[in-house]
Amino acid sequence: MSTLTKKVKISGVGIHSGNKVNLVVLPSKKSGIFFKRVDIKNAGLIPATFDNVGETLMRNTTVGDKNAAHVQTIEHLMAALFILGIDSAVIEIDGNETPILDGSAYEFIKILSNAIDKKTKMKKIVVKKTVVAYRNELVKTMPFFKRIKTVILNHTIWRRGNGFVKLSPDDRGLSIDATLVYNDAIIGTQSFSCLLDGTKKSVDSFIKNISKSRTFGKYSEWEYLKAHGMGRGANEHNVIALNAKGDGTLNKLYYKDEFVRHKIIDAVGDMFTSGGFVYGHLESYKGSHALNNLVLRKLFSDKTNYEIIEK
């Protein structure tokens, strides 16, 4: 396992609450990534693992009990930790969501890169059999009232009913093919691919070509989100805002296909909740955090689906 050489402090605002939040990433001798809510008395460690993921409805990944100690929107930080090879750390945080920073993984990588220890490599989780998570599976398992809530807050789950996330064998590392299909003209259909194999070349490519890609949403939805306690920390510096017609953005894009590149960040962060380096091919078509989590649950549901190689 690999940890940090020193503690690292990061501060910012939560994208939903808009409140200032402080976190400290601490070196650890304990294998795994753990969060600890220092604003909650006697709160224990919260494992950042796929089987501890709860709410994914709000287009983010949350670990812990949503009615008690939990931390949401961990995916960008998790992606940064993975890219830097950090698989052992305790993250103390004084709020229920990580700071959004610039809406991507780049600033997390930049801040953490001065404290990495690359003495060892992560354990490999080698995909042996293909597993697939389908979007209609998510809908069918929802209670009736949660389905209604989903329609109101995230209606895209319905128009993307044929979405899926698939994991299949690939001994090169974690290869990702992601495709987005949106009705909004500025997005349309976008695809992007990458290979993460642990080499400096792949890390540098991720940092240069993917890491700065920001989260996105419609400006027309912002007032509604704020009224329901969400999106209060969003601004032109950390979110790509689509205009009312969906044919342009209110702020400048880094890349024409920045939307799908951001989905790569989300996928990498979610795959790291596996607890190691997933060696496999991830195909994401109209994917989501919920589908990323479901495909990991399916992978680990049968020991013949994977092999763990300790380093």
C-alpha positions as CSV (number, residue, x, y, z in Angstrom):
1,M,0.0,0.0,0.0
2,S,1.0,3.6,-0.5
3,T,0.2,6.6,1.7
4,L,1.2,10.2,2.0
5,T,4.5,11.6,3.2
6,K,2.7,14.3,5.2
7,K,-0.8,15.6,6.0
8,V,-2.4,17.8,3.4
9,K,-5.1,20.4,4.1
10,I,-7.7,21.3,1.6
11,S,-10.5,23.9,2.0
12,G,-13.4,25.0,-0.2
13,V,-17.2,25.1,-0.5
14,G,-19.6,22.2,-0.8
15,I,-21.3,22.3,-4.2
16,H,-24.7,21.5,-2.6
17,S,-24.7,23.3,0.8
18,G,-22.5,26.2,-0.3
19,N,-20.9,26.0,3.1
20,K,-17.2,26.2,3.7
21,V,-15.7,22.8,4.4
22,N,-12.2,21.8,5.5
23,L,-10.6,18.4,5.1
24,V,-7.2,17.0,6.1
25,V,-5.8,14.0,4.2
26,L,-3.6,12.1,6.7
27,P,-1.0,9.4,6.2
28,S,-2.2,6.0,7.4
29,K,-0.8,2.6,8.1
30,K,-4.3,1.1,7.6
31,S,-5.0,-0.2,4.1
32,G,-7.8,1.7,2.4
33,I,-9.3,5.2,2.1
34,F,-11.4,6.3,5.1
35,F,-13.3,9.5,5.9
36,K,-13.9,10.7,9.4
37,R,-16.5,13.4,10.3
38,V,-14.7,15.6,12.9
39,D,-17.8,17.7,13.3
40,I,-19.8,14.7,14.7
41,K,-18.9,13.6,18.2
42,N,-17.5,10.1,18.4
43,A,-18.0,9.4,14.7
44,G,-16.1,6.4,13.5
45,L,-14.2,5.9,10.3
46,I,-16.3,5.8,7.1
47,P,-14.8,3.4,4.5
48,A,-14.8,4.8,1.0
49,T,-15.8,1.4,-0.5
50,F,-18.5,0.3,-3.0
51,D,-20.4,-1.6,-0.4
52,N,-20.7,1.5,1.8
53,V,-22.0,3.7,-1.0
54,G,-25.5,5.0,-0.2
55,E,-27.2,7.8,-2.0
56,T,-26.3,8.4,-5.7
57,L,-29.5,10.1,-6.7
58,M,-28.0,13.6,-6.7
59,R,-25.5,12.8,-9.4
60,N,-22.7,12.1,-6.9
61,T,-21.3,9.3,-4.8
62,T,-22.0,9.3,-1.1
63,V,-20.5,7.0,1.5
64,G,-21.9,6.3,5.0
65,D,-25.3,6.5,6.5
66,K,-27.2,9.5,5.0
67,N,-29.1,9.8,8.3
68,A,-25.9,9.9,10.3
69,A,-22.2,10.2,9.5
70,H,-21.8,10.4,5.7
71,V,-19.7,12.2,3.1
72,Q,-21.0,13.0,-0.4
73,T,-19.4,14.0,-3.7
74,I,-16.3,12.0,-3.0
75,E,-15.7,10.9,-6.6
76,H,-13.3,13.7,-7.7
77,L,-11.1,13.3,-4.7
78,M,-11.1,9.5,-5.1
79,A,-10.1,9.9,-8.7
80,A,-7.2,12.1,-7.6
81,L,-6.0,9.7,-5.0
82,F,-6.2,6.8,-7.5
83,I,-4.2,8.7,-10.1
84,L,-1.5,9.6,-7.6
85,G,-1.3,6.0,-6.3
86,I,-2.5,6.7,-2.8
87,D,-4.5,3.8,-1.4
88,S,-4.0,4.4,2.3
89,A,-5.3,7.5,4.0
90,V,-7.7,8.9,6.6
91,I,-9.5,12.0,5.5
92,E,-10.8,14.2,8.3
93,I,-13.6,16.5,7.2
94,D,-15.8,19.0,9.1
95,G,-18.9,18.7,6.9
96,N,-21.0,16.3,4.9
97,E,-19.5,16.9,1.5
98,T,-16.0,17.3,0.0
99,P,-15.1,20.8,-1.3
100,I,-15.9,21.1,-5.0
101,L,-12.8,23.2,-5.7
102,D,-12.8,23.8,-9.5
103,G,-15.4,21.1,-10.2
104,S,-12.8,18.6,-11.5
105,A,-10.0,16.4,-10.2
106,Y,-7.2,18.7,-11.2
107,E,-6.9,20.9,-8.1
108,F,-7.0,17.8,-5.8
109,I,-4.2,16.2,-7.9
110,K,-2.2,19.5,-7.8
111,I,-2.5,19.9,-4.0
112,L,-1.9,16.2,-3.2
113,S,1.0,15.7,-5.6
114,N,3.6,17.2,-3.2
115,A,2.9,14.6,-0.6
116,I,2.8,11.3,-2.5
117,D,4.8,8.2,-1.6
118,K,5.4,5.9,-4.5
119,K,7.3,3.1,-2.7
120,T,4.7,0.4,-3.5
121,K,1.9,-0.4,-5.9
122,M,-1.8,-0.9,-5.3
123,K,-3.3,-4.3,-5.2
124,K,-4.8,-5.5,-8.4
125,I,-8.4,-6.5,-8.8
126,V,-8.4,-8.4,-12.0
127,V,-11.7,-8.8,-13.8
128,K,-12.1,-12.5,-14.9
129,K,-15.7,-12.5,-16.1
130,T,-17.8,-9.9,-17.8
131,V,-20.5,-8.2,-15.6
132,V,-23.0,-5.7,-16.7
133,A,-25.2,-3.2,-14.9
134,Y,-28.3,-1.9,-16.8
135,R,-30.1,1.3,-16.0
136,N,-33.5,-0.4,-16.1
137,E,-32.3,-2.5,-13.2
138,L,-31.9,0.6,-11.1
139,V,-35.4,1.8,-11.8
140,K,-37.1,-1.5,-11.1
141,T,-35.5,-1.8,-7.7
142,M,-36.6,1.6,-6.5
143,P,-39.6,2.0,-4.2
144,F,-42.6,3.8,-5.8
145,F,-42.1,7.1,-4.1
146,K,-38.4,7.1,-4.8
147,R,-39.2,6.6,-8.5
148,I,-41.3,9.7,-8.3
149,K,-38.5,11.6,-6.6
150,T,-36.1,10.5,-9.3
151,V,-38.4,11.8,-12.0
152,I,-38.5,15.2,-10.3
153,L,-34.9,15.6,-9.4
154,N,-33.1,13.5,-12.1
155,H,-35.5,12.9,-14.9
156,T,-32.7,11.9,-17.3
157,I,-32.7,8.4,-15.8
158,W,-35.9,7.8,-17.7
159,R,-34.8,9.1,-21.1
160,R,-31.6,7.2,-20.8
161,G,-33.3,3.9,-20.0
162,N,-31.0,1.8,-22.2
163,G,-27.9,2.9,-20.4
164,F,-25.4,0.4,-19.0
165,V,-22.0,0.0,-17.5
166,K,-20.0,-3.1,-18.3
167,L,-16.8,-4.5,-16.8
168,S,-14.9,-7.1,-18.8
169,P,-11.4,-8.6,-18.7
170,D,-8.4,-6.5,-19.8
171,D,-4.9,-7.3,-18.5
172,R,-3.4,-4.0,-19.6
173,G,-4.9,-2.0,-16.7
174,L,-8.1,0.0,-16.4
175,S,-9.3,0.9,-19.9
176,I,-12.4,3.1,-20.2
177,D,-14.7,3.8,-23.2
178,A,-17.4,6.3,-22.2
179,T,-20.3,7.6,-24.3
180,L,-22.8,10.3,-23.4
181,V,-26.0,10.9,-25.3
182,Y,-27.9,14.1,-24.4
183,N,-30.8,15.9,-26.2
184,D,-28.9,19.2,-25.6
185,A,-27.2,20.2,-28.8
186,I,-24.0,21.4,-27.0
187,I,-23.5,17.8,-25.8
188,G,-25.3,15.5,-28.2
189,T,-23.4,12.2,-28.5
190,Q,-19.8,12.3,-27.1
191,S,-17.3,9.5,-26.7
192,F,-13.9,9.3,-25.1
193,S,-11.4,6.6,-24.3
194,C,-8.4,6.2,-22.1
195,L,-6.1,3.6,-20.6
196,L,-4.7,3.8,-17.1
197,D,-1.9,1.2,-16.6
198,G,0.0,2.8,-13.7
199,T,2.8,4.2,-15.9
200,K,3.9,7.8,-15.8
201,K,2.8,8.2,-19.4
202,S,-0.8,7.2,-18.6
203,V,-0.9,9.4,-15.4
204,D,0.5,12.4,-17.3
205,S,-2.1,11.9,-20.1
206,F,-4.9,11.7,-17.5
207,I,-3.7,14.9,-15.9
208,K,-3.3,16.8,-19.2
209,N,-6.3,15.5,-21.1
210,I,-9.0,14.6,-18.5
211,S,-8.4,15.9,-15.0
212,K,-9.5,19.5,-15.6
213,S,-12.9,18.5,-17.0
214,R,-15.6,20.0,-14.8
215,T,-19.0,18.8,-13.7
216,F,-22.0,20.3,-15.6
217,G,-25.7,21.1,-15.4
218,K,-28.4,23.3,-16.8
219,Y,-28.6,26.9,-15.6
220,S,-32.4,26.6,-15.8
221,E,-32.3,23.9,-13.1
222,W,-30.2,25.9,-10.7
223,E,-32.9,27.9,-8.9
224,Y,-34.9,24.7,-8.4
225,L,-31.9,22.9,-6.9
226,K,-31.0,25.8,-4.6
227,A,-34.6,25.9,-3.3
228,H,-34.3,22.2,-2.4
229,G,-30.9,22.6,-0.6
230,M,-28.7,21.7,-3.5
231,G,-26.4,23.5,-5.9
232,R,-25.8,26.4,-3.5
233,G,-22.0,26.2,-4.0
234,A,-22.1,26.1,-7.7
235,N,-20.7,29.0,-9.7
236,E,-19.1,29.8,-13.1
237,H,-15.7,28.6,-11.8
238,N,-16.7,25.0,-10.8
239,V,-19.6,24.0,-13.0
240,I,-20.2,24.1,-16.8
241,A,-23.6,25.8,-17.1
242,L,-25.7,25.0,-20.1
243,N,-28.0,27.8,-21.4
244,A,-31.7,27.5,-21.5
245,K,-31.8,26.2,-25.1
246,G,-29.0,23.6,-24.4
247,D,-27.1,24.8,-27.5
248,G,-24.4,26.6,-25.6
249,T,-22.7,27.2,-22.3
250,L,-22.5,30.3,-20.1
251,N,-18.8,29.8,-19.5
252,K,-15.9,28.7,-21.6
253,L,-15.2,25.0,-22.3
254,Y,-11.7,23.6,-21.9
255,Y,-12.5,20.9,-24.6
256,K,-15.5,20.6,-26.9
257,D,-16.2,17.2,-25.4
258,E,-15.4,18.2,-21.8
259,F,-18.7,16.7,-20.7
260,V,-17.8,13.1,-21.5
261,R,-14.2,13.6,-20.2
262,H,-15.7,14.6,-16.9
263,K,-17.6,11.3,-16.8
264,I,-14.2,9.6,-17.1
265,I,-13.2,11.3,-13.8
266,D,-16.4,10.1,-12.2
267,A,-15.8,6.6,-13.4
268,V,-12.2,6.5,-12.2
269,G,-13.3,7.8,-8.7
270,D,-16.1,5.3,-8.5
271,M,-13.9,2.4,-9.6
272,F,-11.5,3.2,-6.8
273,T,-14.2,2.4,-4.2
274,S,-13.3,-1.2,-5.2
275,G,-10.4,-0.8,-2.8
276,G,-7.7,-1.3,-5.4
277,F,-6.6,-1.0,-9.1
278,V,-9.3,-2.5,-11.2
279,Y,-7.7,-4.3,-14.1
280,G,-10.5,-4.5,-16.7
281,H,-12.3,-2.8,-19.5
282,L,-15.1,-0.4,-18.4
283,E,-17.6,0.4,-21.1
284,S,-20.0,3.2,-20.0
285,Y,-23.0,4.0,-22.2
286,K,-25.2,6.7,-20.7
287,G,-23.6,5.8,-17.4
288,S,-24.0,7.1,-13.9
289,H,-22.6,6.9,-10.4
290,A,-25.4,4.4,-9.6
291,L,-24.5,2.2,-12.5
292,N,-20.8,2.4,-11.6
293,N,-21.7,1.2,-8.1
294,L,-24.0,-1.5,-9.3
295,V,-21.4,-3.0,-11.6
296,L,-18.9,-3.2,-8.7
297,R,-21.5,-4.9,-6.5
298,K,-22.1,-7.4,-9.3
299,L,-18.4,-8.0,-9.8
300,F,-17.8,-8.7,-6.1
301,S,-21.0,-10.8,-5.7
302,D,-19.2,-13.9,-7.1
303,K,-15.6,-14.7,-6.3
304,T,-15.1,-16.3,-9.7
305,N,-15.7,-12.9,-11.3
306,Y,-12.3,-11.5,-10.1
307,E,-8.9,-12.2,-8.7
308,I,-7.1,-10.1,-6.2
309,I,-3.3,-9.8,-6.6
310,E,-1.6,-8.2,-3.6
311,K,1.5,-6.1,-4.3
